[in-house]
C-alpha cells in the first residue's frame, strides 16, 4: 500500500510541475530531459511541400488503368465473357468505375483533378491497353486467360490504338 501511495504522490507531483503556469518547460526526472509545455503547430505538423500536379495526374491515371484491368479480369475470368458486345462493354465500364472508386478511396485520391485523371487512365487503357498483351503475352495469359490473349493478338496489331472498334497502327 505504501508503494502505491508513493507512486500516486510522485504522479501528482509530476502533474503539479507540468501545470505550473510559470514554466515554459518542465524537467522530467524519468526521461531525464526538459519537455516543453507548449509546442508550436509547425513542430507538430510541419508544412509539406505540395506534390506536383503532373505526379498526381500520373498516379491517378495509373489507378484508372489498374481499375480497368481489374474489371477485365473480373469479366474474363469470373464471368467468362470473352465476346464483346454493348452489354459486356457497359458491364466492364461499371466494374472499372467501381474499382476506380474503391482504389482511389484506399489511396486517398479523391479530388476532382485526380478523378479526371482516373477517368483518363480508364480511357487510355481502353484504347491502348491491348499493347500490354503484345508486350508480355505469357504474363498476361496468367492474369487473363490464354484464350483472351489469343483473341486480342488476332484482333489487334502491335503498337496500335483501338478507337470505336477500328484498329489504327502507330
C-alpha positions as CSV (number, residue, x, y, z in Angstrom):
1,X,0.0,0.0,0.0
2,X,2.9,2.4,0.8
3,X,4.4,1.8,-2.6
4,X,1.1,2.6,-4.3
5,X,0.7,5.8,-2.3
6,X,4.3,6.8,-3.2
7,X,3.6,6.2,-6.9
8,X,0.4,8.4,-6.6
9,X,2.3,11.1,-4.8
10,X,5.1,11.0,-7.4
11,X,2.5,11.2,-10.2
12,X,0.7,14.2,-8.5
13,X,4.0,16.0,-8.0
14,X,4.8,15.5,-11.7
15,X,1.4,16.8,-12.7
16,X,1.9,19.8,-10.4
17,X,5.2,20.6,-12.1
18,X,3.7,20.3,-15.5
19,X,0.7,22.5,-14.7
20,X,2.8,25.3,-13.1
21,X,1.9,28.4,-15.2
22,X,5.3,30.0,-14.8
23,X,7.1,27.1,-16.6
24,X,7.5,27.1,-20.3
25,X,9.1,23.6,-19.9
26,X,9.5,21.2,-17.1
27,X,12.2,18.7,-16.2
28,X,11.1,15.2,-16.2
29,X,13.2,13.0,-14.0
30,X,12.2,9.8,-15.5
31,X,13.1,10.9,-19.0
32,X,16.0,13.0,-17.9
33,X,15.2,15.9,-20.1
34,X,13.4,19.2,-20.3
35,X,10.0,18.9,-22.0
36,X,8.3,22.0,-23.4
37,X,4.7,22.6,-22.3
38,X,3.5,24.2,-25.5
39,X,4.8,23.1,-28.9
40,X,4.1,25.2,-31.9
41,X,1.9,23.7,-34.7
42,X,4.8,23.8,-37.1
43,X,6.8,21.4,-35.0
44,X,3.9,19.0,-34.6
45,X,2.7,19.2,-38.1
46,X,5.4,20.6,-40.4
47,X,4.2,22.2,-43.6
48,X,4.8,19.9,-46.5
49,X,5.8,20.8,-50.0
50,X,2.9,20.3,-52.3
51,X,3.3,17.4,-54.7
52,X,3.5,18.2,-58.4
53,X,0.3,18.2,-60.4
54,X,1.9,16.1,-63.0
55,X,2.8,13.4,-60.5
56,X,-0.7,13.4,-59.1
57,X,-2.1,13.1,-62.6
58,X,0.2,10.2,-63.5
59,X,-0.5,8.3,-60.3
60,X,-4.3,8.8,-60.7
61,X,-4.1,7.7,-64.3
62,X,-2.4,4.5,-63.2
63,X,-5.1,4.0,-60.7
64,X,-7.7,4.2,-63.5
65,X,-5.7,1.8,-65.7
66,X,-5.4,-0.7,-62.9
67,X,-9.1,-0.4,-62.2
68,X,-9.9,-1.2,-65.9
69,X,-7.5,-4.2,-65.7
70,X,-9.3,-5.4,-62.6
71,X,-12.7,-5.0,-64.4
72,X,-11.4,-7.0,-67.4
73,X,-10.1,-9.8,-65.1
74,X,-13.5,-10.0,-63.4
75,X,-15.2,-10.0,-66.8
76,X,-13.0,-12.6,-68.4
77,X,-12.0,-14.9,-65.5
78,X,-15.1,-14.9,-63.2
79,X,-17.9,-14.0,-65.6
80,X,-16.5,-15.9,-68.5
81,X,-17.5,-13.2,-71.1
82,X,-14.9,-13.3,-73.9
83,X,-17.1,-11.9,-76.7
84,X,-17.5,-8.2,-77.0
85,X,-21.0,-6.6,-77.0
86,X,-22.6,-3.4,-75.8
87,X,-23.8,-5.1,-72.6
88,X,-20.4,-6.6,-71.9
89,X,-18.7,-3.2,-72.6
90,X,-21.1,-1.4,-70.2
91,X,-20.5,-4.1,-67.5
92,X,-16.8,-3.7,-67.9
93,X,-17.1,0.1,-67.5
94,X,-19.3,-0.3,-64.5
95,X,-16.8,-2.6,-62.9
96,X,-14.0,-0.3,-63.8
97,X,-15.6,2.7,-62.2
98,X,-16.5,0.7,-59.1
99,X,-12.8,-0.4,-58.8
100,X,-11.6,3.1,-59.5
101,X,-13.7,4.5,-56.6
102,X,-12.5,1.7,-54.4
103,X,-8.8,2.2,-55.2
104,X,-9.0,6.0,-55.0
105,X,-10.6,5.7,-51.6
106,X,-7.9,3.4,-50.4
107,X,-5.1,5.5,-51.8
108,X,-6.8,8.9,-50.8
109,X,-7.0,10.2,-54.3
110,X,-10.5,11.8,-54.3
111,X,-10.0,15.3,-55.6
112,X,-11.6,16.5,-58.9
113,X,-8.4,16.7,-60.9
114,X,-7.5,13.2,-59.7
115,X,-10.9,11.8,-60.6
116,X,-10.4,13.3,-64.1
117,X,-7.0,11.7,-64.4
118,X,-8.5,8.3,-63.3
119,X,-11.2,8.5,-66.0
120,X,-8.4,9.4,-68.4
121,X,-6.5,6.3,-67.3
122,X,-9.5,4.2,-68.0
123,X,-9.9,5.8,-71.4
124,X,-6.2,5.3,-72.2
125,X,-6.4,1.7,-71.1
126,X,-9.5,1.1,-73.2
127,X,-7.7,2.5,-76.3
128,X,-4.2,1.2,-75.9
129,X,-4.3,-1.4,-73.1
130,X,-4.0,-4.3,-75.6
131,X,-0.4,-3.3,-76.2
132,X,0.4,-4.7,-72.7
133,X,-0.7,-8.1,-74.0
134,X,1.5,-7.7,-77.1
135,X,4.5,-6.7,-74.8
136,X,4.1,-9.5,-72.3
137,X,1.8,-12.3,-73.7
138,X,2.9,-15.1,-71.2
139,X,2.3,-12.9,-68.1
140,X,-1.0,-11.5,-69.4
141,X,-2.1,-15.1,-70.2
142,X,-1.7,-15.8,-66.5
143,X,-3.6,-12.7,-65.5
144,X,-6.4,-13.0,-68.1
145,X,-6.8,-16.3,-69.9
146,X,-4.8,-17.8,-72.8
147,X,-7.9,-17.7,-75.0
148,X,-8.4,-14.0,-74.4
149,X,-4.7,-13.3,-75.2
150,X,-5.0,-15.2,-78.5
151,X,-8.2,-13.3,-79.3
152,X,-6.6,-9.9,-78.6
153,X,-3.5,-10.8,-80.6
154,X,-5.6,-11.8,-83.6
155,X,-7.9,-8.8,-83.5
156,X,-5.2,-6.1,-82.9
157,X,-1.7,-5.2,-84.1
158,X,1.3,-4.4,-82.0
159,X,1.8,-0.7,-81.1
160,X,-1.8,0.2,-82.2
161,X,-4.7,2.1,-80.9
162,X,-8.3,0.9,-80.9
163,X,-10.9,3.7,-81.4
164,X,-14.6,2.8,-81.8
165,X,-13.8,-0.7,-82.9
166,X,-11.2,0.3,-85.6
167,X,-7.6,-0.5,-85.1
168,X,-5.1,2.2,-86.0
169,X,-1.4,1.3,-86.2
170,X,1.2,3.7,-85.0
